[in-house]
Amino acid sequence: MSITILIKGKNTRIAKRFSIRKTVSLVVGVSLVFLVSSRTTESVYENQIRLNVVKTGLQEQVDLVDKLHNSTGEKLDRLIGLLAAMQFQLNQLDSISASLAKKNGLTEADFVLPQEINTQLSKDAELTSQIEKMADALEFKVQQLSALESILQGLNIEQESKLAGRPVSKGWLSSYYGIRKDPFNGKPTMHKGIDFAGEEGSEVVATGAGIVTWAGNRSGYGGLVEIDHGNGLRTRYGHNSVLTVKKGDIVTKGQAVALLGNTGRSTGAHVHYEVLENGRQIDPLPFIYR
């Protein structure tokens, strides 16, 4: 099938025959060329826009990271400076409390930071770890100062109580009376006595003469000895490995009543020492330093 195109003038006559199939193919081909050419140009332009958007976003992220880095660096510098100041104050408190203890005839070693804590503070560690250790050291120091205050106020307790001295032949004071962090769950808990850590099997001694009212296991205390000293005062010695007295025995001041252990609710070898006045636990430290 074909199409004939006739062009006629005064002196000229032109006739041209075209195939319909070839004509359509030509038109379609030319249209595709224009379409492809137009689409390719538009795609490059769109991609350029997208690239610019992404590039701008990345630059903003880089700027933000730089700002955060500078801000974090300044905060870290301030934090490190604060830790150094805390360490200086801790050293000063150690010196003051030791001096007060010495002037009042007390054992200086019980009112400075134990070697175990000082060793931990001096070790290289991550900043967060150092902060935690410093907080623990300060908490322990606050307890020491509170205990020292309690002792100084109680040095004039009536002599008739007759309780005096440490409940161990060897060892060091490891935990004070009052609110402290529970060693099992980390929550603030009332500690109703004081702890003396030492070598397992060393002697636990009576701090005053009296009669044994309990000698055996008790929940939380492990191996427990309780002594009645009269005048409403009793003492308790907990977490022992071996008891060397029995209920009803009469004991004298300084007599061994048990061997230091790690029984009951305990995390290490120590004796938990309590003083009860009319059935209520009170701070034992004033009695220890009489």
Backbone torsions as a table, in degrees:
resi	resn	phi	psi	omega
1	MET	NA	138.7	-175.2
2	SER	-142.0	167.9	179.0
3	ILE	-123.1	136.2	178.9
4	THR	-110.0	124.8	177.8
5	ILE	-107.1	126.1	-176.4
6	LEU	-116.1	122.4	176.8
7	ILE	-114.8	121.2	-173.2
8	LYS	-127.1	126.6	176.0
9	GLY	-118.6	-170.9	179.3
10	LYS	-64.5	-43.5	-176.9
11	ASN	-114.3	-1.8	-174.8
12	THR	-130.4	149.9	176.8
13	ARG	-145.7	118.8	-179.1
14	ILE	-121.1	130.4	178.3
15	ALA	-124.1	131.3	-179.7
16	LYS	-134.5	132.3	-178.6
17	ARG	-106.8	130.6	179.0
18	PHE	-120.4	144.7	173.7
19	SER	-81.9	130.9	-179.4
20	ILE	-61.5	-39.8	-178.7
21	ARG	-62.8	-44.7	-179.2
22	LYS	-67.5	-36.4	-179.5
23	THR	-64.2	-47.4	179.6
24	VAL	-61.9	-42.8	-179.9
25	SER	-61.0	-41.0	-179.8
26	LEU	-64.0	-45.6	-179.9
27	VAL	-61.0	-45.5	179.6
28	VAL	-62.6	-42.0	-179.5
29	GLY	-62.1	-46.5	179.2
30	VAL	-62.6	-38.4	179.8
31	SER	-64.6	-41.7	179.5
32	LEU	-63.4	-39.6	179.1
33	VAL	-60.5	-48.2	178.3
34	PHE	-62.2	-39.6	-178.7
35	LEU	-65.3	-49.0	-179.8
36	VAL	-62.4	-44.3	-179.3
37	SER	-60.9	-44.4	179.7
38	SER	-65.8	-43.7	-177.0
39	ARG	-67.1	-39.0	-179.4
40	THR	-63.5	-43.5	179.3
41	THR	-63.1	-42.4	179.8
42	GLU	-65.3	-39.3	-178.7
43	SER	-65.0	-43.0	178.5
44	VAL	-62.5	-40.1	179.8
45	TYR	-64.8	-45.9	179.2
46	GLU	-62.6	-42.1	179.3
47	ASN	-62.8	-37.6	178.6
48	GLN	-63.1	-41.1	177.9
49	ILE	-63.2	-47.2	179.8
50	ARG	-59.3	-42.9	-179.5
51	LEU	-61.7	-42.3	179.0
52	ASN	-64.5	-38.6	178.8
53	VAL	-63.1	-47.9	179.6
54	VAL	-62.1	-43.4	-179.8
55	LYS	-61.7	-42.7	178.4
56	THR	-63.1	-42.4	179.2
57	GLY	-62.7	-41.5	179.5
58	LEU	-64.9	-39.7	179.5
59	GLN	-64.5	-39.0	176.5
60	GLU	-62.3	-40.3	177.9
61	GLN	-63.8	-42.3	178.3
62	VAL	-60.6	-44.7	179.1
63	ASP	-62.2	-40.6	-179.9
64	LEU	-64.9	-43.6	178.7
65	VAL	-61.3	-41.2	178.3
66	ASP	-61.3	-43.3	179.6
67	LYS	-64.0	-44.6	179.3
68	LEU	-63.0	-39.7	179.9
69	HIS	-62.6	-45.8	179.5
70	ASN	-64.4	-42.4	179.9
71	SER	-64.7	-44.3	-180.0
72	THR	-64.3	-40.1	178.6
73	GLY	-60.8	-42.7	179.2
74	GLU	-64.8	-41.1	179.2
75	LYS	-65.3	-40.3	178.7
76	LEU	-64.1	-41.1	177.9
77	ASP	-60.9	-42.7	179.0
78	ARG	-65.5	-39.5	-179.2
79	LEU	-65.7	-42.3	178.4
80	ILE	-64.4	-39.6	177.0
81	GLY	-63.7	-38.9	178.6
82	LEU	-64.9	-41.0	178.2
83	LEU	-62.2	-41.2	178.3
84	ALA	-62.8	-41.0	178.6
85	ALA	-65.2	-39.7	178.2
86	MET	-63.7	-40.6	178.8
87	GLN	-63.3	-40.6	178.2
88	PHE	-63.0	-44.2	178.9
89	GLN	-64.8	-37.9	179.1
90	LEU	-62.8	-41.8	178.0
91	ASN	-63.8	-40.2	178.5
92	GLN	-64.2	-44.0	178.7
93	LEU	-61.5	-40.2	177.5
94	ASP	-58.7	-46.0	-178.3
95	SER	-65.2	-43.0	-178.7
96	ILE	-65.9	-47.2	-177.6
97	SER	-65.9	-36.8	177.6
98	ALA	-65.2	-39.9	179.7
99	SER	-65.4	-42.6	178.2
100	LEU	-62.7	-41.6	179.9
101	ALA	-62.0	-45.0	-178.6
102	LYS	-62.4	-43.7	-178.1
103	LYS	-64.1	-26.3	-178.1
104	ASN	-103.1	15.7	175.5
105	GLY	72.3	24.7	-179.9
106	LEU	-98.8	168.9	178.9
107	THR	-79.2	113.0	-176.8
108	GLU	-58.4	-38.0	-174.4
109	ALA	-60.5	-24.3	-179.2
110	ASP	-80.3	-6.2	-175.7
111	PHE	-124.2	23.3	167.7
112	VAL	-121.5	163.8	-179.1
113	LEU	-63.8	131.9	177.3
114	PRO	-58.2	154.0	-178.0
115	GLN	-58.3	-34.2	-179.0
116	GLU	-60.2	-41.9	-179.1
117	ILE	-73.5	-41.3	178.3
118	ASN	-61.0	-38.2	178.8
119	THR	-63.8	-41.9	179.3
120	GLN	-63.7	-39.7	-178.6
121	LEU	-67.3	-29.1	-175.7
122	SER	-85.0	-12.4	-178.7
123	LYS	-74.5	146.3	174.1
124	ASP	-70.7	133.4	-179.3
125	ALA	-157.2	170.1	176.7
126	GLU	-64.7	156.6	-175.5
127	LEU	-58.6	-44.6	-179.3
128	THR	-62.2	-37.9	178.4
129	SER	-66.4	-41.0	178.6
130	GLN	-63.3	-38.7	179.0
131	ILE	-63.0	-45.1	179.5
132	GLU	-61.8	-43.4	-179.6
133	LYS	-66.7	-39.3	178.1
134	MET	-64.5	-41.2	178.4
135	ALA	-61.7	-42.2	178.4
136	ASP	-64.0	-41.5	180.0
137	ALA	-64.4	-42.7	179.2
138	LEU	-65.6	-39.7	177.8
139	GLU	-61.4	-42.7	179.1
140	PHE	-64.6	-39.5	-179.1
141	LYS	-66.9	-38.5	176.7
142	VAL	-60.7	-41.7	177.9
143	GLN	-63.4	-40.3	178.3
144	GLN	-61.2	-46.3	-178.0
145	LEU	-66.0	-38.2	176.8
146	SER	-63.8	-41.0	178.6
147	ALA	-64.7	-41.1	179.5
148	LEU	-63.0	-40.9	177.5
149	GLU	-61.9	-43.0	179.5
150	SER	-61.7	-40.1	-179.7
151	ILE	-66.2	-47.2	-177.8
152	LEU	-62.4	-33.6	178.4
153	GLN	-75.6	-26.8	-174.6
154	GLY	-101.8	7.1	-178.3
155	LEU	-64.1	-19.7	-178.7
156	ASN	-101.8	21.1	176.2
157	ILE	-56.8	142.1	-177.5
158	GLU	-54.4	135.4	-176.1
159	GLN	-64.1	-19.1	-176.7
160	GLU	-64.6	-19.6	178.8
161	SER	-63.8	-33.0	173.3
162	LYS	66.7	-5.0	176.8
163	LEU	-78.9	133.4	179.6
164	ALA	-163.6	150.2	174.1
165	GLY	92.4	177.1	-178.2
166	ARG	-86.5	153.7	177.7
167	PRO	-87.2	7.3	-179.9
168	VAL	-131.2	151.7	175.7
169	SER	-80.6	-31.2	177.4
170	LYS	-142.1	147.6	177.7
171	GLY	141.2	176.1	-178.9
172	TRP	-132.1	149.9	-178.4
173	LEU	-71.1	118.0	-171.7
174	SER	-112.4	-17.5	-180.0
175	SER	-155.6	138.4	-173.5
176	TYR	-98.1	169.9	175.1
177	TYR	-74.6	138.3	176.7
178	GLY	124.6	-170.7	-179.4
179	ILE	-69.5	132.1	178.0
180	ARG	-148.6	171.9	177.3
181	LYS	-79.2	121.5	180.0
182	ASP	-61.8	127.8	-176.6
183	PRO	-68.2	-13.0	-178.3
184	PHE	-98.5	-40.2	-177.6
185	ASN	-119.2	-3.0	176.5
186	GLY	75.7	3.4	-178.3
187	LYS	-89.8	151.6	177.0
188	PRO	-61.8	127.2	-176.8
189	THR	-140.6	145.8	177.2
190	MET	-75.7	123.6	176.5
191	HIS	-100.6	111.4	-169.2
192	LYS	-90.2	18.8	176.4
193	GLY	-157.4	-163.0	173.4
194	ILE	-128.4	154.4	-178.0
195	ASP	-113.3	139.6	171.2
196	PHE	-118.9	115.6	177.7
197	ALA	-86.0	153.6	179.0
198	GLY	-175.4	-168.8	-178.7
199	GLU	-79.6	130.6	-179.9
200	GLU	-59.2	133.1	-179.5
201	GLY	98.0	-9.0	176.9
202	SER	-73.9	163.4	-172.0
203	GLU	-76.5	138.5	169.5
204	VAL	-105.9	126.2	-172.3
205	VAL	-118.4	152.3	177.2
206	ALA	-70.9	137.9	-179.6
207	THR	-91.6	2.6	177.1
208	GLY	-170.8	160.2	178.8
209	ALA	-71.8	148.2	178.6
210	GLY	175.1	-167.5	-179.7
211	ILE	-118.1	136.0	-177.8
212	VAL	-73.4	121.9	179.9
213	THR	-105.5	-11.3	176.3
214	TRP	-153.9	134.6	174.3
215	ALA	-150.1	98.2	-177.5
216	GLY	168.2	-171.9	-180.0
217	ASN	-80.1	144.6	174.2
218	ARG	-144.3	142.9	-175.8
219	SER	-51.6	126.9	178.8
220	GLY	86.4	-38.5	-177.2
221	TYR	-83.5	-20.7	-172.5
222	GLY	68.3	-137.6	177.3
223	GLY	-71.7	113.8	-172.5
224	LEU	-121.3	138.7	170.2
225	VAL	-119.3	131.7	176.2
226	GLU	-123.6	134.3	-177.1
227	ILE	-125.1	133.4	176.0
228	ASP	-96.5	122.5	-176.6
229	HIS	-104.7	3.1	-176.9
230	GLY	82.4	172.3	-179.4
231	ASN	56.7	28.7	178.0
232	GLY	77.9	8.7	-177.4
233	LEU	-105.7	136.1	174.1
234	ARG	-135.0	153.9	174.3
235	THR	-125.2	149.9	177.9
236	ARG	-127.1	144.1	-179.0
237	TYR	-131.4	107.1	-172.2
238	GLY	-110.7	166.5	175.7
239	HIS	72.4	21.2	-177.9
240	ASN	-72.6	150.6	177.2
241	SER	-85.7	-35.8	-179.8
242	VAL	-137.9	138.6	175.2
243	LEU	-104.4	130.5	-176.7
244	THR	-105.1	4.7	175.6
245	VAL	-130.0	168.0	177.7
246	LYS	-131.3	164.7	-179.2
247	LYS	-56.9	132.3	179.7
248	GLY	99.3	-14.2	179.1
249	ASP	-68.5	145.0	172.6
250	ILE	-97.7	127.9	-176.6
251	VAL	-119.4	155.4	177.3
252	THR	-107.9	162.9	179.2
253	LYS	-61.4	130.8	179.0
254	GLY	88.1	-2.6	179.5
255	GLN	-74.7	138.7	176.7
256	ALA	-69.6	127.1	179.9
257	VAL	-114.2	-13.4	-178.5
258	ALA	-167.0	174.0	173.9
259	LEU	-114.6	134.4	-175.3
260	LEU	-59.0	137.3	-177.2
261	GLY	-147.4	-159.2	-174.9
262	ASN	-142.1	46.2	-176.9
263	THR	-99.4	164.2	-179.8
264	GLY	73.2	-150.1	-178.0
265	ARG	-84.4	83.4	-172.5
266	SER	-140.8	150.2	179.2
267	THR	-113.0	3.5	-179.9
268	GLY	179.5	167.2	-177.9
269	ALA	-64.3	117.3	177.4
270	HIS	-168.2	166.7	172.3
271	VAL	-112.4	130.6	175.2
272	HIS	-93.8	117.6	-173.5
273	TYR	-111.6	126.7	179.0
274	GLU	-124.0	148.4	169.3
275	VAL	-120.5	126.0	179.7
276	LEU	-112.6	131.4	176.3
277	GLU	-114.9	113.3	-176.0
278	ASN	53.3	41.4	175.1
279	GLY	85.8	0.8	-178.2
280	ARG	-117.6	132.1	179.6
281	GLN	-67.7	134.8	175.2
282	ILE	-127.3	170.6	-178.4
283	ASP	-67.1	121.1	-177.7
284	PRO	-77.5	-15.6	-172.0
285	LEU	-58.6	-41.5	178.6
286	PRO	-57.7	-29.8	178.9
287	PHE	-76.7	-35.7	-178.1
288	ILE	-64.9	-37.1	-174.4
289	TYR	-101.0	24.3	174.6
290	ARG	-77.9	NA	NA
